[in-house]
Amino acid sequence: MTQTREDFETRLRQIGAERYHDLHPFHDLLHGGNCTPDQVRAWVINRYYYQHSIPMKDAAFMSRVTDPALRRAWRSRIEDHDGTDDNEGGIKRWLRLARAVGLDPDYVASCEGVLPATKFAVDAYVRYVREKTLLEAVSASLTELFAPKIHANRIQGLLKNYAFADDSSLSYFKNRLKEAPKDVAFGLAWVLDHADTREKQDAAAAALTFKTDVLWSQLDALHSAYVTPARIPPGAWVPGDGLALQKAS
Amino acid sequence: MTQTREDFETRLRQIGAERYHDLHPFHDLLHGGNCTPDQVRAWVINRYYYQHSIPMKDAAFMSRVTDPALRRAWRSRIEDHDGTDDNEGGIKRWLRLARAVGLDPDYVASCEGVLPATKFAVDAYVRYVREKTLLEAVSASLTELFAPKIHANRIQGLLKNYAFADDSSLSYFKNRLKEAPKDVAFGLAWVLDHADTREKQDAAAAALTFKTDVLWSQLDALHSAYVTPARIPPGAWVPGDGLALQKAS
């Protein structure tokens, strides 16, 4: 039976409560100041691959939308990441964080050394949005419902625990605190409006679950590769590689 | 500069020597008899997802081949996995292994409980073959160059160390010992013939490297989820689930 709008929203939020990656132990390490500098670097390198793929994901979505109004509403997501004349954009802000933790931003931007498992998970998300229904694509984006809390915790935890953390290096997260709620308010309303049968509600919930798997897998890969007992896969970033030149001087 | 046929083949074999998943510690545990029954089950459940995807990968390849002779040569791979009137096929043989380790074959065949990271890696392989050049697709299959050794070690190690191991439960691997060399002899000759520029040789080597990442990532995910300290991702198989009915009686 089709769920009421309220019950369906509760169901979506419950997926986050049970499966969002704020529950992953790597975030406890990171936010509690218990990551080594190299573990922070590994996180910055791998998470960059996700950041840099998101505008491609959004373009893949827009490439399938026939309604100009929906495309127009969605476009700001690409602007937020890629930048505009007035806004450097999230990708550049992420590279500022890379520099702050001692990495060469060009190395990070090259995506060399990214864990294969990170690529498989993130690429799976881009392809999901390219291949599934628009409803599933929008539903998968709703992990942003759960992002403001983790970003607030992260800003607080990083500022408290790491010398590299300041307004400049953390500007990515500060901006996301403003951007994500706007995006997700639109996305949530769109999903609640369009998931008007039980079948569509189930598909939307499965899409959001899929996306939590995408995020969780990235932290699992990071934890497995770089947290004791570390097991770095062949070809992935090895501590000491890709450092900013300033470090050598 | 274009490599000689011999140098190029050496280069491909070197990729296996450095990156093939026989180097992963999970295989030491498995072949040395140090996996718990539940760790063996987790391996059987997740590796099934790979097995069951391979014929789809091969069909994706054939769907892009215009040469009937190449399609005809390739078709036996699908027959080897899906079966013929005279041959039950590798997928059924794998489910025999599932039954032998105490799992419900229907549960394993459902692919419920497969680690998301396994799905992301395997799906990446199927899509790779669907999207890249034929040369890259054939090159990616050349990990079978390195498979006979691991299958021989596995048969020996499992027979020696586990009560479930016998001719019936291990028939998958015994058959692969016959099938893989035939496939790979064809594939290797095809790649050596068609990679006739340095650019194509580099692409072929990158494709084989990609495939080693696909295999390695699956074992990393398995190790991370089920080997101490185990960290099972949300929704993945939990020991005790999916056991064969015979176990409850």
Interface residues (C-beta under 8 A of the other chain):
Chain A: E18 R19 L23 P25 P116 A117 K119 F120 A121 D123 A124 R127 T209 T212 D213 V214 W216 S217 D220 A221 H223 S224 A225 R231 P233 P234 G235
Chain B: E18 R19 L23 P25 P116 A117 K119 F120 A121 D123 A124 R127 T209 T212 D213 V214 W216 S217 D220 A221 H223 S224 A225 R231 P233 P234 G235
